[in-house]
Amino acid sequence: MMRVCFLVNDRREPSVEQTTTLLISAALRRNHEVWVCGVGDLGMGDDVTVVAKACAPRASDPPALVDELSASEGSRCVLDEQTLCIVRTNPGRDEARRALHLAALRLLERVSDQGARVINSPRGLSRALTKLSLMDLPVDLRPRTLVTQDPDAIEAFLEQEPAPVVIKPLEGTRGRDVFVLDRKHARANVRQIIDVILRQGYAMVQEFVPGAEQGDVRVTVIGGKVLELDGHAAAVARVPSHKDFRSNLHAGGSARPVEVTAAMRDAIARIAPQLQSEGLVHVGVDFVGGRILELNVFSPGGLYPSERLYGKDFSAAAVEAFERA
């Protein structure tokens, strides 16, 4: 048995469909002592011990677990005494409390330095607060990309691309504020779209990878390897609806069964050393063909649709992998 603490945006918010809830449930089913706290629940006194006001759930059934978390008042938990801390926060979904997320990562660095294992590494997560981490990948594994605050540079990129381009904020999640621009079509709103994105900071502009209109594939990677159980990979094809080009499930996309191709496995093997060096144990890798569109390291999802599609307990397999990491 281990002492395992899950750090989430808000301990009262997890839902039954979230990967976070499934992982907490799996940890309880594996007889670990589990605590759950939010980014606003942490603190540190003059003795520099990191503590949290946390819930210690007992119910492993996801609906009962969610009810228990939402009703709990919380009690004192010393993070330095935990065997493992699993970070399931997502600053992109909690922008109003961004300062709390940044402070939480810094406090978790202290916890890590005290000997507790933290997944994913708070230092690695700090480096991945924007989509810039994609630029660390080999050029042939990612789309041609521009990161800029210059609207003229974006228009020049668009003019040079024979195919459409995708523009999105450098920070963001769930497909929010992602647009397709095409120089072949009417351009009345191109500058307005660019202005909307640039108001949020830097823009990331990418070539539209052939096949992306049919959706992408989310592959769950743990310890640099595809998470697999009984011959099935924790991977789903995310197919956009007829009303939207985005394949994100939160944007109306649907999940379908999929095989992880040799090209995807090769790409994962090639980036595994980088993930390891950054301490990024649990990553959701989004593919079109053999090319990586995005690395999801904050609260990577995908286990809920994978479990429903294949009938496999991937969440328990993930926790077992965390135990060994």
C-alpha positions in Angstrom: 0.0 0.0 0.0 1.2 3.5 -0.8 0.1 7.0 0.3 -1.1 8.7 -2.9 -2.2 12.3 -3.2 -4.0 13.6 -6.3 -3.8 17.3 -7.0 -6.7 18.7 -9.1 -8.0 22.1 -10.0 -10.8 21.8 -7.4 -11.4 18.6 -5.4 -15.2 19.2 -5.5 -15.3 19.3 -9.3 -14.3 15.8 -10.7 -17.0 14.1 -12.8 -17.6 10.4 -13.5 -16.4 10.7 -17.1 -13.0 12.2 -16.2 -9.7 10.3 -16.4 -8.9 11.8 -13.0 -11.9 10.2 -11.4 -11.0 6.8 -12.9 -7.4 7.0 -11.7 -8.5 7.9 -8.1 -11.0 5.0 -8.2 -8.2 2.7 -9.5 -5.9 3.7 -6.7 -8.5 3.0 -4.1 -9.3 -0.4 -5.7 -5.6 -1.2 -5.4 -5.8 -0.5 -1.7 -3.8 2.7 -1.6 -4.4 5.4 1.0 -5.7 8.2 -1.2 -6.0 11.9 -0.7 -7.4 14.5 -3.1 -6.8 18.3 -2.9 -7.1 21.3 -5.1 -4.6 24.0 -6.1 -6.3 26.4 -3.6 -5.9 23.9 -0.7 -2.1 24.0 -0.4 0.0 25.8 2.2 3.5 25.9 3.7 4.6 27.1 7.2 7.9 28.3 8.5 9.1 24.7 8.7 8.7 24.6 4.9 6.5 21.5 5.2 3.9 21.4 2.4 0.4 20.6 3.7 -3.1 20.5 2.1 -6.7 20.6 3.1 -7.7 17.3 1.4 -10.3 14.7 1.2 -9.6 11.1 1.9 -12.3 9.3 -0.1 -13.3 5.7 0.7 -15.7 4.9 -2.2 -14.1 3.5 -5.3 -17.3 3.4 -7.3 -17.0 6.5 -9.6 -20.5 8.0 -8.9 -20.2 7.5 -5.1 -16.6 8.8 -5.3 -17.7 12.0 -7.0 -20.4 12.5 -4.4 -17.9 12.0 -1.6 -15.4 14.5 -3.0 -18.1 17.1 -3.6 -19.4 16.9 0.0 -16.1 16.6 1.8 -14.9 19.4 4.1 -11.4 18.1 4.0 -8.7 17.5 6.6 -5.0 18.0 7.0 -2.7 16.1 4.7 1.1 16.4 4.7 2.3 16.1 1.1 5.9 15.6 2.1 4.8 12.3 3.7 3.1 10.9 0.5 4.7 8.1 -1.4 3.4 9.5 -4.7 1.7 12.8 -5.8 -0.2 12.7 -9.1 -0.8 16.1 -10.6 -4.1 16.2 -12.4 -4.4 20.0 -12.8 -5.1 22.0 -15.9 -4.4 25.7 -15.7 -5.9 26.2 -19.2 -9.3 25.3 -17.8 -8.9 27.5 -14.7 -7.5 30.8 -16.0 -9.0 32.9 -13.2 -6.9 31.1 -10.7 -3.7 30.8 -12.8 -1.6 32.3 -9.9 -2.7 29.4 -7.7 -1.6 26.9 -10.4 1.8 28.4 -10.7 2.3 28.5 -6.9 1.1 24.9 -6.6 3.7 23.7 -9.1 6.4 25.6 -7.1 5.2 24.0 -3.9 5.3 20.5 -5.5 8.9 21.1 -6.5 9.5 21.3 -2.7 7.6 18.1 -2.2 9.6 16.4 -5.0 12.9 17.6 -3.5 11.8 16.1 -0.1 11.7 12.6 -1.7 8.1 12.1 -2.8 7.6 11.0 -6.4 5.5 13.5 -8.4 3.8 12.6 -11.7 4.1 14.5 -13.8 7.3 16.4 -12.7 6.4 20.0 -11.6 9.5 21.3 -13.3 8.5 19.5 -16.5 4.9 20.8 -16.2 6.2 24.4 -15.7 8.1 24.1 -19.0 5.0 22.8 -20.7 2.6 25.6 -19.6 2.4 26.6 -23.3 2.3 24.6 -26.5 5.9 25.6 -27.1 7.0 22.1 -26.0 5.9 20.8 -29.4 8.8 22.8 -30.9 11.2 20.5 -29.1 10.2 17.6 -31.2 12.0 16.5 -34.4 10.8 18.6 -37.3 9.6 15.6 -39.3 7.3 14.6 -36.4 5.3 17.8 -36.2 3.5 20.2 -38.5 5.3 23.2 -39.9 4.8 25.8 -37.2 5.1 29.6 -36.6 4.8 31.2 -33.1 4.5 34.9 -33.2 2.7 38.1 -32.1 3.1 39.7 -35.5 -0.1 39.7 -37.6 1.8 40.4 -40.8 4.0 37.3 -40.2 0.9 35.2 -39.8 -0.6 36.5 -43.0 2.7 35.9 -44.8 2.7 32.3 -43.4 -0.9 31.9 -44.7 0.1 33.2 -48.2 3.1 30.7 -48.4 1.0 27.7 -47.5 -0.7 25.9 -50.4 -3.1 24.3 -47.9 -5.2 25.8 -45.1 -3.5 26.6 -41.8 -4.6 26.3 -38.2 -4.3 29.2 -35.8 -4.7 28.9 -32.0 -3.6 30.6 -28.8 -0.2 29.4 -27.5 -2.0 28.6 -24.3 -5.4 26.8 -24.3 -7.2 23.5 -24.1 -10.2 21.5 -25.3 -10.0 23.1 -28.8 -11.0 26.5 -27.6 -10.4 29.4 -30.0 -8.9 27.2 -32.7 -9.6 28.4 -36.3 -8.8 27.2 -39.8 -7.6 29.9 -42.3 -7.5 29.3 -46.0 -6.1 31.9 -48.5 -8.2 30.4 -51.3 -11.4 31.4 -49.7 -12.9 34.8 -48.9 -10.6 36.6 -46.4 -12.9 39.2 -45.0 -12.5 37.9 -41.4 -8.9 36.7 -41.5 -7.5 39.7 -39.8 -10.3 39.8 -37.3 -9.6 36.1 -36.4 -5.9 36.9 -36.1 -6.6 39.8 -33.8 -8.9 37.7 -31.6 -6.1 35.2 -31.1 -3.3 37.8 -30.5 -5.3 39.5 -27.8 -4.6 36.3 -25.7 -0.9 36.5 -26.3 1.3 34.6 -28.8 -0.4 32.7 -31.6 0.6 29.3 -32.8 0.1 28.8 -36.6 0.5 25.4 -38.2 0.0 23.8 -41.5 -3.2 21.8 -41.8 -1.8 18.2 -41.8 -3.5 16.1 -44.6 -6.1 13.8 -43.0 -6.7 16.1 -40.0 -10.2 16.9 -41.4 -11.1 13.3 -40.6 -10.0 13.7 -37.0 -7.0 12.7 -34.9 -5.8 9.9 -32.6 -5.2 10.3 -28.9 -2.7 7.7 -27.6 -2.1 7.4 -23.9 1.7 7.1 -23.2 3.0 6.2 -19.7 6.8 5.9 -19.1 7.5 6.5 -22.7 5.4 3.5 -23.9 1.9 3.1 -25.2 -0.4 2.0 -22.4 -1.7 -1.4 -23.4 -3.7 -4.1 -21.7 -4.5 -7.6 -23.1 -3.4 -6.6 -26.5 -5.4 -3.4 -26.6 -3.9 0.1 -26.6 -5.4 2.9 -24.7 -6.0 4.9 -27.9 -9.1 6.5 -29.5 -9.8 8.1 -32.9 -11.5 11.4 -32.2 -13.8 12.2 -35.2 -15.2 15.7 -35.7 -18.9 16.2 -36.1 -20.3 17.4 -39.4 -20.7 20.9 -37.9 -17.1 21.5 -36.7 -13.5 20.6 -37.9 -12.3 20.2 -34.4 -12.1 16.6 -33.1 -11.9 17.4 -29.4 -14.6 15.4 -27.5 -15.5 18.6 -25.7 -16.1 20.3 -29.0 -18.6 17.7 -30.2 -16.2 15.1 -31.6 -16.9 11.4 -31.1 -14.6 8.5 -30.0 -14.0 5.5 -32.2 -11.8 2.4 -31.9 -8.4 2.6 -33.6 -5.2 0.7 -34.0 -1.9 2.4 -33.1 0.2 2.3 -36.2 3.8 1.5 -36.6 4.5 5.1 -37.5 2.9 6.3 -34.2 4.9 3.7 -32.2 8.1 4.8 -33.9 7.3 8.5 -33.1 6.6 7.7 -29.5 9.9 5.7 -29.2 11.7 8.7 -30.7 10.3 11.2 -28.2 10.5 8.9 -25.2 13.9 10.1 -24.1 12.8 13.7 -24.2 9.7 12.9 -22.1 11.8 11.0 -19.6 14.3 13.9 -19.3 11.4 16.3 -18.5 9.8 13.9 -16.0 6.7 13.6 -18.1 5.5 10.1 -17.2 1.8 10.4 -18.3 1.3 12.0 -21.7 -1.6 12.1 -24.2 -0.1 12.2 -27.7 -2.3 13.5 -30.5 -1.5 12.2 -33.9 -2.6 12.6 -37.5 -0.9 9.8 -39.4 2.6 9.6 -37.9 2.8 13.3 -37.1 2.3 14.7 -33.6 -0.2 17.6 -33.3 0.0 18.1 -29.6 1.5 16.7 -26.3 -1.0 16.8 -23.5 0.8 16.7 -20.2 -1.6 18.5 -17.9 -4.4 16.2 -16.8 -4.2 14.1 -20.1 -7.5 12.4 -20.8 -8.6 9.6 -23.0 -9.0 6.7 -20.5 -12.8 7.0 -20.2 -13.6 6.5 -23.9 -10.8 3.9 -24.2 -12.4 1.8 -21.4 -15.8 2.1 -22.9 -14.7 1.2 -26.4 -12.5 -1.8 -25.4 -13.9 -2.9 -22.1 -10.5 -2.8 -20.4 -9.5 -1.4 -17.0 -6.8 1.0 -18.4 -7.0 3.1 -15.3 -5.8 0.3 -13.0 -3.1 -0.5 -15.6 -2.1 3.2 -15.5 -1.9 3.3 -11.6 0.1 0.1 -11.7 2.5 1.7 -14.1 2.7 4.8 -11.8 3.7 2.5 -8.9 6.7 1.3 -10.9 7.7 4.6 -12.4 
